Amino acid sequence: MHFDSDYTNTCHPLILQRMAQTEGQSLPGYGTDAITRSASDKIRRHCQCPDADVYFLGGGTQTNMVVIDYLLRSFEGVLAADTGHIAIHESGAVEFTGHKVLTLPPNDGKLTAKQVDDYVTTYYADPNWEHIVPPGMVYITHPTEYGTLYSLSELEEISAVCHKHGIPLYLDGARLGYALAAEPAGADRFPTLPDIARLCDAFYIGGTKCGAMFGEAVVFPNIKTWSPRGENRFFSHIKRHGALLAKGWIAALQFDTLLEGDTLTSTPYFTICRHAVSEAMRLRQALVSKGYELPVDSPTNQQFVRVTLDRAAELKQHITYGEWEPPCGNNVTIRLATSWATQPDDVDRLIQLL
């Protein structure tokens, strides 16, 4: 059984059916086809952002590198949690473009508005600020690498601080479907897709980890605000990075299929992600009832549990999982992640093993 990641090596059957229907069709390239236009329109509608610019890229690391390099001036860096994906799991992709990742200590994987405000304010108060890499944007993940989510008020506060300092806010949505499908336990709700489009200057809707074979949908609610000379040259920027798909309709088709529905909650995208979250909550309840320690309160498909090294070795004989932190003494924190394709029987068997 595989609980080591939140995606599988296949894609949703609806996508495979849709791809089969395109056999023999002649479609124009580079995103000029009707499928890409349809997928982009669906994204705009679900985001309630009719003027947004939408682009389809191949994967999360590629998307982060391309978008961040576009939003930053050549000498600027990007603020991120030190557990953020660009800081630890992308092999220096952002640094490869010449931009420094400026890390801050997170709270359960999240940044706070105060942290961002203090960092930018302190930077410009330093008499030597011209000799130091300036913070040119803020990067957050939602869900974070610990399965935690920003509340609507937290996202609003970070957005306000970014705009106060005139820097863009970028949200990595590789697992965004699982965030949108999560249910808040407290009074403060989680941001909806329209909230994210309203508060972020760029974000992407993850496909690779949420039912697609590959692909991420990048959304710029108002790209010209952050484009050099107020011009939208992101298409050229994508190609310069070798990230432009000639057969771009293949990526777009997957979102056109997954986002079919009058409302987001009626789409296959939401339905399959809600399934993953529901199975994760069932797993979480079993972990708690069996007395396991959960170091993070995650409402998403990622669940983290602290076990002894012996117990981890025993579990590894039956399932695959991710070791999320180095061992500490005789204990280690592992990640158990459900996906859109996780079967209830798999969770049942895992609960029995636990």
Short mmCIF file of the C-alpha atoms (twelve columns), coordinates in Angstrom:
data_MODEL
# 
_entry.id   MODEL 
# 
loop_
_atom_site.group_PDB 
_atom_site.id 
_atom_site.type_symbol 
_atom_site.label_atom_id 
_atom_site.label_alt_id 
_atom_site.label_comp_id 
_atom_site.label_asym_id 
_atom_site.label_seq_id 
_atom_site.Cartn_x 
_atom_site.Cartn_y 
_atom_site.Cartn_z 
_atom_site.pdbx_PDB_model_num 
ATOM 1   C CA . MET A 1   0.000   0.000  0.000   1 
ATOM 2   C CA . HIS A 2   1.238   3.458  -0.876  1 
ATOM 3   C CA . PHE A 3   0.831   6.330  1.565   1 
ATOM 4   C CA . ASP A 4   4.104   8.040  0.702   1 
ATOM 5   C CA . SER A 5   2.725   10.866 -1.406  1 
ATOM 6   C CA . ASP A 6   -0.472  12.616 -2.335  1 
ATOM 7   C CA . TYR A 7   -0.577  11.660 -5.977  1 
ATOM 8   C CA . THR A 8   -0.319  8.448  -7.953  1 
ATOM 9   C CA . ASN A 9   1.359   7.477  -11.191 1 
ATOM 10  C CA . THR A 10  -1.915  7.525  -13.080 1 
ATOM 11  C CA . CYS A 11  -4.668  10.030 -13.672 1 
ATOM 12  C CA . HIS A 12  -8.402  10.193 -13.248 1 
ATOM 13  C CA . PRO A 13  -10.357 7.887  -15.626 1 
ATOM 14  C CA . LEU A 14  -12.402 10.831 -16.938 1 
ATOM 15  C CA . ILE A 15  -9.207  12.368 -18.295 1 
ATOM 16  C CA . LEU A 16  -8.213  9.158  -20.035 1 
ATOM 17  C CA . GLN A 17  -11.664 8.955  -21.621 1 
ATOM 18  C CA . ARG A 18  -11.447 12.554 -22.759 1 
ATOM 19  C CA . MET A 19  -7.995  12.029 -24.246 1 
ATOM 20  C CA . ALA A 20  -9.266  9.033  -26.189 1 
ATOM 21  C CA . GLN A 21  -11.979 11.227 -27.692 1 
ATOM 22  C CA . THR A 22  -9.346  13.556 -29.165 1 
ATOM 23  C CA . GLU A 23  -7.721  10.782 -31.181 1 
ATOM 24  C CA . GLY A 24  -7.421  11.793 -34.800 1 
ATOM 25  C CA . GLN A 25  -8.280  15.437 -34.148 1 
ATOM 26  C CA . SER A 26  -6.038  18.180 -35.510 1 
ATOM 27  C CA . LEU A 27  -5.508  20.877 -32.891 1 
ATOM 28  C CA . PRO A 28  -3.421  24.056 -33.118 1 
ATOM 29  C CA . GLY A 29  -0.470  24.409 -30.778 1 
ATOM 30  C CA . TYR A 30  0.845   26.663 -28.011 1 
ATOM 31  C CA . GLY A 31  -2.484  27.162 -26.262 1 
ATOM 32  C CA . THR A 32  -4.387  28.586 -29.228 1 
ATOM 33  C CA . ASP A 33  -6.905  25.740 -29.309 1 
ATOM 34  C CA . ALA A 34  -10.534 25.609 -28.185 1 
ATOM 35  C CA . ILE A 35  -9.797  23.191 -25.320 1 
ATOM 36  C CA . THR A 36  -7.326  25.607 -23.743 1 
ATOM 37  C CA . ARG A 37  -9.783  28.472 -24.097 1 
ATOM 38  C CA . SER A 38  -12.511 26.389 -22.480 1 
ATOM 39  C CA . ALA A 39  -10.295 25.338 -19.554 1 
ATOM 40  C CA . SER A 40  -9.154  28.925 -19.017 1 
ATOM 41  C CA . ASP A 41  -12.743 30.178 -19.035 1 
ATOM 42  C CA . LYS A 42  -13.752 27.556 -16.454 1 
ATOM 43  C CA . ILE A 43  -10.901 28.620 -14.195 1 
ATOM 44  C CA . ARG A 44  -11.860 32.273 -14.516 1 
ATOM 45  C CA . ARG A 45  -15.460 31.429 -13.683 1 
ATOM 46  C CA . HIS A 46  -14.612 29.337 -10.630 1 
ATOM 47  C CA . CYS A 47  -12.193 32.044 -9.455  1 
ATOM 48  C CA . GLN A 48  -14.824 34.753 -10.133 1 
ATOM 49  C CA . CYS A 49  -12.042 36.630 -11.885 1 
ATOM 50  C CA . PRO A 50  -13.127 37.211 -15.508 1 
ATOM 51  C CA . ASP A 51  -10.015 39.166 -16.497 1 
ATOM 52  C CA . ALA A 52  -7.454  36.723 -15.117 1 
ATOM 53  C CA . ASP A 53  -4.638  35.416 -17.310 1 
ATOM 54  C CA . VAL A 54  -4.293  31.624 -17.223 1 
ATOM 55  C CA . TYR A 55  -1.332  29.498 -18.316 1 
ATOM 56  C CA . PHE A 56  -0.709  25.758 -18.204 1 
ATOM 57  C CA . LEU A 57  2.699   24.433 -17.177 1 
ATOM 58  C CA . GLY A 58  4.073   20.946 -16.652 1 
ATOM 59  C CA . GLY A 59  4.858   20.585 -12.944 1 
ATOM 60  C CA . GLY A 60  5.144   22.303 -9.594  1 
ATOM 61  C CA . THR A 61  8.891   22.950 -9.423  1 
ATOM 62  C CA . GLN A 62  8.893   24.233 -12.997 1 
ATOM 63  C CA . THR A 63  5.945   26.487 -12.224 1 
ATOM 64  C CA . ASN A 64  7.514   27.931 -9.086  1 
ATOM 65  C CA . MET A 65  10.784  28.642 -10.861 1 
ATOM 66  C CA . VAL A 66  9.142   30.292 -13.875 1 
ATOM 67  C CA . VAL A 67  6.629   32.409 -11.931 1 
ATOM 68  C CA . ILE A 68  9.067   33.565 -9.255  1 
ATOM 69  C CA . ASP A 69  11.687  34.515 -11.824 1 
ATOM 70  C CA . TYR A 70  9.040   36.534 -13.677 1 
ATOM 71  C CA . LEU A 71  7.781   38.415 -10.637 1 
ATOM 72  C CA . LEU A 72  11.230  39.332 -9.288  1 
ATOM 73  C CA . ARG A 73  13.762  41.795 -10.571 1 
ATOM 74  C CA . SER A 74  17.144  40.215 -11.219 1 
ATOM 75  C CA . PHE A 75  18.674  41.262 -7.876  1 
ATOM 76  C CA . GLU A 76  15.696  40.454 -5.626  1 
ATOM 77  C CA . GLY A 77  14.949  37.462 -3.410  1 
ATOM 78  C CA . VAL A 78  11.770  35.684 -2.365  1 
ATOM 79  C CA . LEU A 79  10.547  35.383 1.221   1 
ATOM 80  C CA . ALA A 80  9.447   31.882 2.205   1 
ATOM 81  C CA . ALA A 81  9.090   29.604 5.203   1 
ATOM 82  C CA . ASP A 82  12.246  27.571 5.778   1 
ATOM 83  C CA . THR A 83  10.042  24.485 5.334   1 
ATOM 84  C CA . GLY A 84  8.597   25.830 2.078   1 
ATOM 85  C CA . HIS A 85  8.846   23.693 -1.022  1 
ATOM 86  C CA . ILE A 86  11.156  26.102 -2.856  1 
ATOM 87  C CA . ALA A 87  13.508  26.104 0.133   1 
ATOM 88  C CA . ILE A 88  13.927  22.379 0.692   1 
ATOM 89  C CA . HIS A 89  12.452  20.191 -2.053  1 
ATOM 90  C CA . GLU A 90  13.343  21.804 -5.375  1 
ATOM 91  C CA . SER A 91  17.096  21.241 -5.664  1 
ATOM 92  C CA . GLY A 92  17.826  24.954 -5.783  1 
ATOM 93  C CA . ALA A 93  15.617  25.610 -8.828  1 
ATOM 94  C CA . VAL A 94  14.824  29.179 -7.745  1 
ATOM 95  C CA . GLU A 95  18.473  29.897 -6.914  1 
ATOM 96  C CA . PHE A 96  19.392  28.540 -10.348 1 
ATOM 97  C CA . THR A 97  17.578  31.535 -11.864 1 
ATOM 98  C CA . GLY A 98  19.712  33.881 -9.752  1 
ATOM 99  C CA . HIS A 99  17.262  34.640 -6.943  1 
ATOM 100 C CA . LYS A 100 17.942  33.977 -3.285  1 
ATOM 101 C CA . VAL A 101 15.304  32.244 -1.160  1 
ATOM 102 C CA . LEU A 102 15.061  34.313 2.030   1 
ATOM 103 C CA . THR A 103 13.778  31.924 4.676   1 
ATOM 104 C CA . LEU A 104 11.816  32.648 7.837   1 
ATOM 105 C CA . PRO A 105 10.955  30.261 10.694  1 
ATOM 106 C CA . PRO A 106 7.377   29.014 10.230  1 
ATOM 107 C CA . ASN A 107 4.580   28.241 12.627  1 
ATOM 108 C CA . ASP A 108 3.383   24.759 11.609  1 
ATOM 109 C CA . GLY A 109 4.612   25.492 8.101   1 
ATOM 110 C CA . LYS A 110 2.966   28.921 7.827   1 
ATOM 111 C CA . LEU A 111 4.305   32.466 7.643   1 
ATOM 112 C CA . THR A 112 2.622   35.317 9.500   1 
ATOM 113 C CA . ALA A 113 1.888   38.834 8.317   1 
ATOM 114 C CA . LYS A 114 3.961   40.189 11.204  1 
ATOM 115 C CA . GLN A 115 6.993   38.175 10.109  1 
ATOM 116 C CA . VAL A 116 6.764   39.567 6.596   1 
ATOM 117 C CA . ASP A 117 6.175   43.115 7.801   1 
ATOM 118 C CA . ASP A 118 9.072   42.952 10.280  1 
ATOM 119 C CA . TYR A 119 11.466  41.515 7.685   1 
ATOM 120 C CA . VAL A 120 10.737  44.106 5.000   1 
ATOM 121 C CA . THR A 121 10.679  46.986 7.487   1 
ATOM 122 C CA . THR A 122 13.955  45.873 9.084   1 
ATOM 123 C CA . TYR A 123 15.566  45.470 5.677   1 
ATOM 124 C CA . TYR A 124 14.950  49.061 4.632   1 
ATOM 125 C CA . ALA A 125 15.866  50.369 8.101   1 
ATOM 126 C CA . ASP A 126 19.324  48.818 7.794   1 
ATOM 127 C CA . PRO A 127 21.878  51.491 6.774   1 
ATOM 128 C CA . ASN A 128 23.532  48.844 4.590   1 
ATOM 129 C CA . TRP A 129 20.310  47.783 2.840   1 
ATOM 130 C CA . GLU A 130 21.736  48.429 -0.613  1 
ATOM 131 C CA . HIS A 131 24.341  45.717 0.005   1 
ATOM 132 C CA . ILE A 132 21.745  43.106 0.994   1 
ATOM 133 C CA . VAL A 133 19.408  41.005 -1.170  1 
ATOM 134 C CA . PRO A 134 16.039  42.805 -1.056  1 
ATOM 135 C CA . PRO A 135 12.773  40.922 -0.418  1 
ATOM 136 C CA . GLY A 136 10.910  41.260 -3.715  1 
ATOM 137 C CA . MET A 137 7.943   38.942 -3.130  1 
ATOM 138 C CA . VAL A 138 6.370   36.478 -0.693  1 
ATOM 139 C CA . TYR A 139 5.881   32.773 -1.397  1 
ATOM 140 C CA . ILE A 140 3.465   30.606 0.591   1 
ATOM 141 C CA . THR A 141 2.131   27.081 0.161   1 
ATOM 142 C CA . HIS A 142 -1.500  26.151 0.764   1 
ATOM 143 C CA . PRO A 143 -1.646  23.507 2.114   1 
ATOM 144 C CA . THR A 144 1.797   23.799 3.647   1 
ATOM 145 C CA . GLU A 145 4.361   21.019 3.721   1 
ATOM 146 C CA . TYR A 146 2.834   20.040 7.064   1 
ATOM 147 C CA . GLY A 147 -0.717  19.827 5.777   1 
ATOM 148 C CA . THR A 148 -1.754  23.005 7.568   1 
ATOM 149 C CA . LEU A 149 -3.882  25.728 6.004   1 
ATOM 150 C CA . TYR A 150 -4.010  29.496 6.130   1 
ATOM 151 C CA . SER A 151 -7.281  30.816 7.455   1 
ATOM 152 C CA . LEU A 152 -9.026  33.516 5.463   1 
ATOM 153 C CA . SER A 153 -8.027  36.167 8.010   1 
ATOM 154 C CA . GLU A 154 -4.373  35.047 7.931   1 
ATOM 155 C CA . LEU A 155 -4.292  35.255 4.138   1 
ATOM 156 C CA . GLU A 156 -5.973  38.652 4.215   1 
ATOM 157 C CA . GLU A 157 -3.369  39.944 6.661   1 
ATOM 158 C CA . ILE A 158 -0.423  38.670 4.611   1 
ATOM 159 C CA . SER A 159 -1.932  40.111 1.440   1 
ATOM 160 C CA . ALA A 160 -2.390  43.505 3.100   1 
ATOM 161 C CA . VAL A 161 1.236   43.562 4.283   1 
ATOM 162 C CA . CYS A 162 2.524   42.613 0.832   1 
ATOM 163 C CA . HIS A 163 0.542   45.382 -0.820  1 
ATOM 164 C CA . LYS A 164 1.624   47.819 1.878   1 
ATOM 165 C CA . HIS A 165 5.229   47.185 0.850   1 
ATOM 166 C CA . GLY A 166 4.461   46.932 -2.868  1 
ATOM 167 C CA . ILE A 167 5.540   43.305 -3.307  1 
ATOM 168 C CA . PRO A 168 3.492   40.470 -4.869  1 
ATOM 169 C CA . LEU A 169 2.072   37.516 -2.972  1 
ATOM 170 C CA . TYR A 170 2.392   34.144 -4.704  1 
ATOM 171 C CA . LEU A 171 0.584   31.001 -3.551  1 
ATOM 172 C CA . ASP A 172 1.903   27.548 -4.433  1 
ATOM 173 C CA . GLY A 173 -1.234  25.483 -4.988  1 
ATOM 174 C CA . ALA A 174 0.261   22.096 -5.835  1 
ATOM 175 C CA . ARG A 175 -2.166  20.543 -3.339  1 
ATOM 176 C CA . LEU A 176 -4.775  23.296 -3.545  1 
ATOM 177 C CA . GLY A 177 -7.633  20.884 -4.232  1 
ATOM 178 C CA . TYR A 178 -7.111  19.260 -0.845  1 
ATOM 179 C CA . ALA A 179 -7.176  22.675 0.824   1 
ATOM 180 C CA . LEU A 180 -10.416 23.656 -0.896  1 
ATOM 181 C CA . ALA A 181 -11.985 20.355 0.174   1 
ATOM 182 C CA . ALA A 182 -10.966 20.652 3.847   1 
ATOM 183 C CA . GLU A 183 -13.489 21.630 6.475   1 
ATOM 184 C CA . PRO A 184 -12.501 24.177 9.167   1 
ATOM 185 C CA . ALA A 185 -12.957 23.187 12.790  1 
ATOM 186 C CA . GLY A 186 -12.947 26.713 14.194  1 
ATOM 187 C CA . ALA A 187 -14.870 29.913 13.600  1 
ATOM 188 C CA . ASP A 188 -12.496 31.314 10.964  1 
ATOM 189 C CA . ARG A 189 -13.055 29.717 7.567   1 
ATOM 190 C CA . PHE A 190 -10.476 28.722 4.997   1 
ATOM 191 C CA . PRO A 191 -10.133 30.837 1.839   1 
ATOM 192 C CA . THR A 192 -12.170 29.854 -1.195  1 
ATOM 193 C CA . LEU A 193 -10.855 29.968 -4.750  1 
ATOM 194 C CA . PRO A 194 -12.367 33.458 -5.301  1 
ATOM 195 C CA . ASP A 195 -10.747 34.577 -2.024  1 
ATOM 196 C CA . ILE A 196 -7.354  33.383 -3.261  1 
ATOM 197 C CA . ALA A 197 -7.842  35.155 -6.600  1 
ATOM 198 C CA . ARG A 198 -8.767  38.340 -4.752  1 
ATOM 199 C CA . LEU A 199 -5.891  38.261 -2.264  1 
ATOM 200 C CA . CYS A 200 -2.989  36.769 -4.229  1 
ATOM 201 C CA . ASP A 201 -1.146  38.335 -7.144  1 
ATOM 202 C CA . ALA A 202 -0.315  34.941 -8.625  1 
ATOM 203 C CA . PHE A 203 -1.155  31.371 -7.730  1 
ATOM 204 C CA . TYR A 204 -1.591  28.021 -9.350  1 
ATOM 205 C CA . ILE A 205 -4.211  25.314 -9.215  1 
ATOM 206 C CA . GLY A 206 -2.432  22.003 -8.834  1 
ATOM 207 C CA . GLY A 207 -3.233  19.199 -11.241 1 
ATOM 208 C CA . THR A 208 -0.363  16.717 -10.869 1 
ATOM 209 C CA . LYS A 209 -1.214  15.901 -7.255  1 
ATOM 210 C CA . CYS A 210 -4.967  16.218 -7.720  1 
ATOM 211 C CA . GLY A 211 -6.018  13.767 -10.395 1 
ATOM 212 C CA . ALA A 212 -4.198  14.946 -13.524 1 
ATOM 213 C CA . MET A 213 -1.445  13.023 -15.271 1 
ATOM 214 C CA . PHE A 214 0.607   16.218 -15.091 1 
ATOM 215 C CA . GLY A 215 0.084   19.961 -15.237 1 
ATOM 216 C CA . GLU A 216 -0.493  23.079 -13.164 1 
ATOM 217 C CA . ALA A 217 -2.773  25.996 -14.020 1 
ATOM 218 C CA . VAL A 218 -1.114  29.352 -13.285 1 
ATOM 219 C CA . VAL A 219 -3.495  32.234 -12.582 1 
ATOM 220 C CA . PHE A 220 -2.597  35.929 -12.625 1 
ATOM 221 C CA . PRO A 221 -5.597  38.003 -11.503 1 
ATOM 222 C CA . ASN A 222 -3.863  41.159 -12.787 1 
ATOM 223 C CA . ILE A 223 -0.557  40.237 -14.395 1 
ATOM 224 C CA . LYS A 224 0.218   43.675 -15.843 1 
ATOM 225 C CA . THR A 225 0.569   45.107 -12.341 1 
ATOM 226 C CA . TRP A 226 3.677   42.986 -11.834 1 
ATOM 227 C CA . SER A 227 4.979   42.808 -15.399 1 
ATOM 228 C CA . PRO A 228 7.988   44.806 -16.610 1 
ATOM 229 C CA . ARG A 229 6.783   48.084 -18.157 1 
ATOM 230 C CA . GLY A 230 3.217   46.982 -17.525 1 
ATOM 231 C CA . GLU A 231 3.294   44.507 -20.406 1 
ATOM 232 C CA . ASN A 232 2.249   40.866 -20.201 1 
ATOM 233 C CA . ARG A 233 5.262   38.970 -21.521 1 
ATOM 234 C CA . PHE A 234 4.754   35.805 -19.484 1 
ATOM 235 C CA . PHE A 235 4.277   33.677 -22.605 1 
ATOM 236 C CA . SER A 236 7.759   34.634 -23.833 1 
ATOM 237 C CA . HIS A 237 9.102   34.099 -20.324 1 
ATOM 238 C CA . ILE A 238 7.709   30.551 -20.270 1 
ATOM 239 C CA . LYS A 239 9.383   29.746 -23.557 1 
ATOM 240 C CA . ARG A 240 12.681  31.257 -22.436 1 
ATOM 241 C CA . HIS A 241 12.680  28.759 -19.577 1 
ATOM 242 C CA . GLY A 242 11.996  25.835 -21.912 1 
ATOM 243 C CA . ALA A 243 8.613   25.315 -20.277 1 
ATOM 244 C CA . LEU A 244 6.296   26.007 -23.204 1 
ATOM 245 C CA . LEU A 245 4.315   22.972 -24.367 1 
ATOM 246 C CA . ALA A 246 3.755   22.893 -28.121 1 
ATOM 247 C CA . LYS A 247 0.828   20.542 -27.514 1 
ATOM 248 C CA . GLY A 248 -0.454  22.693 -24.687 1 
ATOM 249 C CA . TRP A 249 -3.977  21.387 -25.103 1 
ATOM 250 C CA . ILE A 250 -2.943  18.142 -23.383 1 
ATOM 251 C CA . ALA A 251 -2.417  19.941 -20.066 1 
ATOM 252 C CA . ALA A 252 -5.461  22.152 -20.569 1 
ATOM 253 C CA . LEU A 253 -7.708  19.179 -21.363 1 
ATOM 254 C CA . GLN A 254 -7.095  17.752 -17.927 1 
ATOM 255 C CA . PHE A 255 -8.290  20.925 -16.198 1 
ATOM 256 C CA . ASP A 256 -11.144 21.307 -18.665 1 
ATOM 257 C CA . THR A 257 -12.262 17.819 -17.579 1 
ATOM 258 C CA . LEU A 258 -11.645 18.093 -13.837 1 
ATOM 259 C CA . LEU A 259 -13.245 21.550 -13.530 1 
ATOM 260 C CA . GLU A 260 -16.446 20.725 -15.408 1 
ATOM 261 C CA . GLY A 261 -19.402 21.910 -13.326 1 
ATOM 262 C CA . ASP A 262 -21.539 24.931 -12.572 1 
ATOM 263 C CA . THR A 263 -19.915 25.358 -9.167  1 
ATOM 264 C CA . LEU A 264 -16.531 24.263 -7.884  1 
ATOM 265 C CA . THR A 265 -18.104 21.850 -5.411  1 
ATOM 266 C CA . SER A 266 -19.883 20.078 -8.281  1 
ATOM 267 C CA . THR A 267 -16.667 19.451 -10.237 1 
ATOM 268 C CA . PRO A 268 -14.739 16.163 -10.327 1 
ATOM 269 C CA . TYR A 269 -11.728 18.128 -9.031  1 
ATOM 270 C CA . PHE A 270 -13.479 18.986 -5.784  1 
ATOM 271 C CA . THR A 271 -15.194 15.612 -5.427  1 
ATOM 272 C CA . ILE A 272 -12.036 13.514 -5.685  1 
ATOM 273 C CA . CYS A 273 -10.106 15.823 -3.368  1 
ATOM 274 C CA . ARG A 274 -12.915 15.726 -0.810  1 
ATOM 275 C CA . HIS A 275 -12.711 11.930 -0.969  1 
ATOM 276 C CA . ALA A 276 -8.984  12.050 -0.142  1 
ATOM 277 C CA . VAL A 277 -9.569  14.409 2.774   1 
ATOM 278 C CA . SER A 278 -12.415 12.257 4.122   1 
ATOM 279 C CA . GLU A 279 -10.217 9.152  4.080   1 
ATOM 280 C CA . ALA A 280 -7.422  11.107 5.781   1 
ATOM 281 C CA . MET A 281 -9.810  12.237 8.526   1 
ATOM 282 C CA . ARG A 282 -10.861 8.623  9.051   1 
ATOM 283 C CA . LEU A 283 -7.201  7.673  9.339   1 
ATOM 284 C CA . ARG A 284 -6.572  10.569 11.709  1 
ATOM 285 C CA . GLN A 285 -9.412  9.498  13.997  1 
ATOM 286 C CA . ALA A 286 -7.982  5.986  14.153  1 
ATOM 287 C CA . LEU A 287 -4.500  7.288  14.969  1 
ATOM 288 C CA . VAL A 288 -5.854  9.396  17.817  1 
ATOM 289 C CA . SER A 289 -8.001  6.575  19.195  1 
ATOM 290 C CA . LYS A 290 -4.990  4.235  19.194  1 
ATOM 291 C CA . GLY A 291 -2.918  6.731  21.175  1 
ATOM 292 C CA . TYR A 292 -0.474  7.882  18.495  1 
ATOM 293 C CA . GLU A 293 1.080   11.336 18.796  1 
ATOM 294 C CA . LEU A 294 0.217   13.699 15.954  1 
ATOM 295 C CA . PRO A 295 2.660   16.627 16.092  1 
ATOM 296 C CA . VAL A 296 0.657   18.719 13.606  1 
ATOM 297 C CA . ASP A 297 -3.071  19.415 13.423  1 
ATOM 298 C CA . SER A 298 -3.655  18.871 9.705   1 
ATOM 299 C CA . PRO A 299 -7.169  19.110 8.223   1 
ATOM 300 C CA . THR A 300 -5.966  17.914 4.809   1 
ATOM 301 C CA . ASN A 301 -4.960  14.667 3.122   1 
ATOM 302 C CA . GLN A 302 -1.521  14.749 4.765   1 
ATOM 303 C CA . GLN A 303 -1.329  13.275 8.261   1 
ATOM 304 C CA . PHE A 304 1.832   13.240 10.368  1 
ATOM 305 C CA . VAL A 305 2.491   10.778 13.150  1 
ATOM 306 C CA . ARG A 306 5.417   10.319 15.532  1 
ATOM 307 C CA . VAL A 307 6.477   6.693  15.972  1 
ATOM 308 C CA . THR A 308 9.440   4.817  17.359  1 
ATOM 309 C CA . LEU A 309 12.165  3.731  14.956  1 
ATOM 310 C CA . ASP A 310 11.205  0.105  15.519  1 
ATOM 311 C CA . ARG A 311 7.556   0.819  14.734  1 
ATOM 312 C CA . ALA A 312 8.550   2.757  11.611  1 
ATOM 313 C CA . ALA A 313 10.660  -0.174 10.415  1 
ATOM 314 C CA . GLU A 314 7.774   -2.565 11.061  1 
ATOM 315 C CA . LEU A 315 5.326   -0.399 9.108   1 
ATOM 316 C CA . LYS A 316 7.772   -0.121 6.224   1 
ATOM 317 C CA . GLN A 317 7.426   -3.844 5.625   1 
ATOM 318 C CA . HIS A 318 3.774   -3.309 4.699   1 
ATOM 319 C CA . ILE A 319 3.377   0.259  3.383   1 
ATOM 320 C CA . THR A 320 5.349   3.060  1.803   1 
ATOM 321 C CA . TYR A 321 5.374   6.417  3.571   1 
ATOM 322 C CA . GLY A 322 7.488   9.549  3.786   1 
ATOM 323 C CA . GLU A 323 9.941   10.281 6.593   1 
ATOM 324 C CA . TRP A 324 9.261   13.954 7.107   1 
ATOM 325 C CA . GLU A 325 11.907  14.837 9.676   1 
ATOM 326 C CA . PRO A 326 15.238  13.261 10.690  1 
ATOM 327 C CA . PRO A 327 14.965  10.843 13.627  1 
ATOM 328 C CA . CYS A 328 15.057  12.484 17.044  1 
ATOM 329 C CA . GLY A 329 16.331  10.044 19.633  1 
ATOM 330 C CA . ASN A 330 14.277  6.897  19.261  1 
ATOM 331 C CA . ASN A 331 11.418  8.595  17.401  1 
ATOM 332 C CA . VAL A 332 10.734  9.703  13.848  1 
ATOM 333 C CA . THR A 333 7.897   11.688 12.247  1 
ATOM 334 C CA . ILE A 334 6.379   10.051 9.196   1 
ATOM 335 C CA . ARG A 335 3.814   11.343 6.712   1 
ATOM 336 C CA . LEU A 336 0.816   9.269  5.693   1 
ATOM 337 C CA . ALA A 337 -0.881  10.862 2.695   1 
ATOM 338 C CA . THR A 338 -4.085  9.807  1.050   1 
ATOM 339 C CA . SER A 339 -4.883  10.798 -2.526  1 
ATOM 340 C CA . TRP A 340 -7.839  11.084 -4.850  1 
ATOM 341 C CA . ALA A 341 -7.159  7.441  -5.803  1 
ATOM 342 C CA . THR A 342 -6.884  6.019  -2.266  1 
ATOM 343 C CA . GLN A 343 -9.336  3.173  -1.725  1 
ATOM 344 C CA . PRO A 344 -11.278 2.821  1.544   1 
ATOM 345 C CA . ASP A 345 -10.006 -0.764 1.800   1 
ATOM 346 C CA . ASP A 346 -6.420  0.545  1.824   1 
ATOM 347 C CA . VAL A 347 -7.204  2.811  4.759   1 
ATOM 348 C CA . ASP A 348 -8.983  -0.055 6.535   1 
ATOM 349 C CA . ARG A 349 -5.917  -2.257 6.186   1 
ATOM 350 C CA . LEU A 350 -3.610  0.518  7.355   1 
ATOM 351 C CA . ILE A 351 -5.772  1.077  10.437  1 
ATOM 352 C CA . GLN A 352 -5.532  -2.640 11.213  1 
ATOM 353 C CA . LEU A 353 -1.731  -2.473 10.918  1 
ATOM 354 C CA . LEU A 354 -1.624  0.463  13.287  1 
# 
